Amino acid sequence: MEKKDSAQPELLEKILYKDNLNRAFKRVKANKGVPVIDGITVEEIGAYLRENQQAIIEKIYKGKYTPDTIRDKHELS
């Protein structure tokens, strides 16, 4: 995986480490995360992330990730 030059690449690796991401998602789920403006539930975002996590991570490493709203992705389905 090609990584963009960064002042703190080690920090980015720690943030994007699979166990760290899973732990963060589990905390949101345990806290009964509520839908925000786009109305997507924790379960729906979980499914979205399972399908798209690797592609998102690769774009972040390359410095090419621009988040779309989940609503936009959801409406296209």
N, CA and C of each residue as an Amber inpcrd file, in Angstrom:
protein
   231
   0.8500000  -1.1770000   0.0000000   0.0000000   0.0000000   0.0000000
   0.8920000   1.2350000   0.0000000   0.7510000   2.0680000  -1.0070000
   1.5480000   3.2900000  -1.1100000   1.0290000   4.3160000  -0.1140000
   1.9520000   4.9110000   0.6350000   1.5720000   5.8910000   1.6440000
   2.0490000   7.2750000   1.2460000   1.2170000   8.2570000   1.4720000
   1.5800000   9.6420000   1.2160000   2.5770000  10.0820000   2.2810000
   3.5560000  10.8860000   1.8730000   4.4980000  11.4300000   2.8450000
   3.7250000  12.2300000   3.8770000   4.0620000  12.0150000   5.1280000
   3.3670000  12.7020000   6.2080000   4.3610000  12.9930000   7.3100000
   4.0870000  14.0430000   8.0600000   4.9520000  14.3770000   9.1800000
   4.8430000  13.3250000  10.2770000   3.7010000  12.6240000  10.3400000
   3.4960000  11.6410000  11.3910000   2.8710000  10.3580000  10.8360000
   3.5650000   9.6420000   9.9440000   2.9840000   8.4380000   9.3530000
   2.6960000   7.3620000  10.3930000   3.4790000   7.3280000  11.4720000
   3.2510000   6.3170000  12.5020000   1.9050000   6.5380000  13.1910000
   1.5270000   7.7810000  13.3930000   0.2410000   8.0910000  14.0130000
  -0.9020000   7.6440000  13.1130000  -0.7880000   7.9030000  11.8260000
  -1.8160000   7.4850000  10.8790000  -1.9570000   5.9650000  10.8890000
  -0.8410000   5.2610000  10.9290000  -0.8930000   3.7950000  10.9940000
  -1.6180000   3.3180000  12.2410000  -1.3560000   3.9480000  13.3720000
  -2.0210000   3.5660000  14.6190000  -3.5210000   3.8340000  14.5410000
  -3.8950000   4.9640000  13.9880000  -5.3080000   5.3150000  13.8770000
  -6.0410000   4.3280000  12.9790000  -5.4160000   3.9610000  11.8680000
  -6.0660000   3.1090000  10.8820000  -5.8490000   1.6150000  11.1140000
  -5.1840000   1.2570000  12.1930000  -4.9610000  -0.1480000  12.5200000
  -6.3160000  -0.8210000  12.7280000  -6.4970000  -1.9780000  12.1080000
  -7.7920000  -2.6650000  12.1070000  -8.3790000  -2.8230000  13.5090000
  -7.5810000  -3.2620000  14.4690000  -8.0900000  -3.4550000  15.8360000
  -8.5540000  -2.1300000  16.4450000  -7.8580000  -1.0530000  16.1420000
  -8.2430000   0.2620000  16.6550000  -9.5730000   0.7050000  16.0500000
  -9.7310000   0.5220000  14.7450000 -10.9860000   0.8880000  14.0850000
 -12.1480000   0.0520000  14.6160000 -11.9170000  -1.2380000  14.7950000
 -12.9730000  -2.1090000  15.3200000 -13.3550000  -1.7240000  16.7430000
 -12.3690000  -1.4000000  17.5450000 -12.6220000  -0.9810000  18.9340000
 -13.4490000   0.3100000  18.9550000 -13.1310000   1.2440000  18.0760000
 -13.8780000   2.5020000  18.0040000 -15.3250000   2.2440000  17.5940000
 -15.5270000   1.3860000  16.6050000 -16.8890000   1.0810000  16.1660000
 -17.6790000   0.3990000  17.2860000 -17.0460000  -0.5220000  17.9770000
 -17.7290000  -1.2160000  19.0800000 -18.1330000  -0.2430000  20.1820000
 -17.3140000   0.7700000  20.4270000 -17.6640000   1.7740000  21.4470000
 -18.8820000   2.5760000  21.0190000 -18.9330000   2.9470000  19.7540000
 -20.0950000   3.6770000  19.2400000 -21.3430000   2.8120000  19.3840000
 -21.2130000   1.5550000  19.0000000 -22.3520000   0.6320000  19.0830000
 -22.7780000   0.4250000  20.5340000 -21.8270000   0.2450000  21.4310000
 -22.1340000   0.0440000  22.8540000 -22.7920000   1.2720000  23.4620000
 -22.4200000   2.4470000  22.9710000 -23.0090000   3.6950000  23.4600000
 -24.3460000   3.9890000  22.7860000 -24.8100000   3.0290000  22.0160000
 -26.0780000   3.1620000  21.2980000 -26.0780000   4.3980000  20.4100000
 -25.0180000   4.4910000  19.5890000 -24.8960000   5.6220000  18.6760000
 -26.2000000   5.8590000  17.9270000 -26.5570000   7.0910000  17.7960000
 -27.8230000   7.4370000  17.1550000 -27.5640000   8.0090000  15.7630000
 -28.5300000   7.8510000  14.8740000 -28.3630000   8.4230000  13.5330000
 -28.1900000   9.9390000  13.6230000 -27.3260000  10.4490000  12.7930000
 -27.1490000  11.8930000  12.7390000 -27.9680000  12.4350000  11.5750000
 -27.5550000  13.5180000  11.0030000 -28.3620000  14.2050000   9.9980000
 -28.7640000  13.2990000   8.8280000 -27.9110000  12.3390000   8.4710000
 -28.2450000  11.4800000   7.3290000 -29.1790000  10.3360000   7.6980000
 -29.4380000  10.1210000   8.9910000 -30.4000000   9.1070000   9.4250000
 -29.9080000   7.6770000   9.3330000 -28.6330000   7.4680000   9.0490000
 -28.0880000   6.1210000   8.9350000 -27.8330000   5.5640000  10.3320000
 -28.2760000   4.3340000  10.5740000 -28.1120000   3.7130000  11.8810000
 -26.7200000   3.0960000  12.0250000 -26.3880000   2.7290000  13.2510000
 -25.1020000   2.0770000  13.5160000 -24.9940000   0.7820000  12.7070000
 -26.0830000   0.0290000  12.6300000 -26.0570000  -1.2250000  11.8740000
 -25.8140000  -0.9690000  10.3820000 -26.4470000   0.0720000   9.8550000
 -26.2590000   0.3910000   8.4350000 -24.8400000   0.8580000   8.1520000
 -24.2850000   1.6580000   9.0380000 -22.9140000   2.1240000   8.8170000
 -21.9350000   0.9640000   8.9640000 -22.2680000   0.0180000   9.8500000
 -21.4220000  -1.1770000   9.9960000 -21.3370000  -1.9550000   8.7000000
 -22.4780000  -2.1490000   8.0530000 -22.5050000  -2.8690000   6.7730000
 -21.7310000  -2.0950000   5.7060000 -21.9170000  -0.7870000   5.6770000
 -21.2110000   0.0570000   4.7130000 -19.6970000  -0.0490000   4.9100000
 -19.2680000   0.0130000   6.1680000 -17.8340000  -0.0610000   6.4500000
 -17.2560000  -1.4250000   6.1200000 -18.0010000  -2.4850000   6.3910000
 -17.5020000  -3.8270000   6.0380000 -17.2160000  -3.9100000   4.5410000
 -18.0640000  -3.3040000   3.7400000 -17.8960000  -3.3600000   2.2860000
 -16.8270000  -2.3920000   1.7670000 -16.6100000  -1.2970000   2.4610000
 -15.7730000  -0.2190000   1.9100000 -14.5390000   0.1320000   2.7260000
 -14.3170000  -0.5240000   3.8440000 -13.2450000  -0.1400000   4.7640000
 -11.8730000  -0.1180000   4.0950000 -11.5210000  -1.1640000   3.3860000
 -10.1780000  -1.2340000   2.8070000  -9.9550000  -0.1340000   1.7750000
 -10.9480000   0.1200000   0.9440000 -10.8120000   1.1730000  -0.0690000
 -10.6700000   2.5470000   0.5940000 -11.4290000   2.7750000   1.6660000
 -11.3410000   4.0500000   2.3820000  -9.9530000   4.2140000   2.9900000
  -9.4510000   3.1630000   3.6360000  -8.1270000   3.2170000   4.2620000
  -7.0400000   3.5020000   3.2220000  -7.1190000   2.8330000   2.0760000
  -6.1180000   3.0550000   1.0350000  -6.1470000   4.5100000   0.5490000
  -7.3300000   5.0700000   0.3840000  -7.4280000   6.4720000  -0.0430000
  -6.8590000   7.4090000   1.0200000  -7.1000000   7.1110000   2.2890000
  -6.5590000   7.9500000   3.3650000  -5.0360000   7.9170000   3.3280000
  -4.4620000   6.7200000   3.2030000  -3.0010000   6.5990000   3.1410000
  -2.4240000   7.3900000   1.9670000  -3.1400000   7.4030000   0.8540000
  -2.6480000   8.1020000  -0.3350000  -2.9630000   9.5900000  -0.3100000
  -3.6950000  10.0440000   0.7210000  -4.0580000  11.4460000   0.8120000
  -5.1350000  11.8380000  -0.1770000  -5.9370000  10.8730000  -0.6170000
  -6.9440000  11.1140000  -1.6450000  -8.3630000  10.9060000  -1.1460000
  -8.5630000  10.7620000   0.1500000  -9.9020000  10.5060000   0.6790000
 -10.6550000  11.7990000   0.9240000 -11.8000000  11.9040000   0.3130000
 -12.7270000  12.9980000   0.5640000 -14.0530000  12.3470000   0.9210000
 -14.4830000  12.4690000   2.1660000 -15.7070000  11.7680000   2.5630000
 -16.9410000  12.3170000   1.8630000 -17.7490000  11.3940000   1.3640000
 -19.0740000  11.7350000   0.8820000 -20.0040000  11.5230000   2.0580000
 -21.1360000  12.1580000   2.0250000 -22.0970000  11.8560000   3.0790000
 -22.6260000  10.4550000   2.8350000 -22.8960000   9.7610000   3.8930000
 -23.4400000   8.4170000   3.7710000 -24.7960000   8.4860000   3.0670000
 -25.5290000   9.5650000   3.3110000 -26.8350000   9.7240000   2.6700000
 -26.6830000   9.6500000   1.1550000 -25.6750000  10.3160000   0.5900000
 -25.4610000  10.2890000  -0.8430000 -25.2350000   8.8700000  -1.3420000
 -24.4180000   8.1210000  -0.6220000 -24.1580000   6.7350000  -1.0100000
 -25.4150000   5.8860000  -0.8430000 -26.1550000   6.1320000   0.2340000
 -27.3470000   5.3530000   0.5210000 -28.4270000   5.5880000  -0.5360000
 -28.5830000   6.8250000  -0.9660000 -29.6090000   7.1580000  -1.9450000
 -29.3000000   6.5910000  -3.3160000 -28.0200000   6.3530000  -3.6170000
 -27.6470000   5.8010000  -4.9050000 -27.9080000   4.3080000  -4.9960000
 -28.0260000   3.6660000  -3.8600000 -28.2370000   2.2020000  -3.8440000
 -29.6170000   1.8390000  -4.3110000
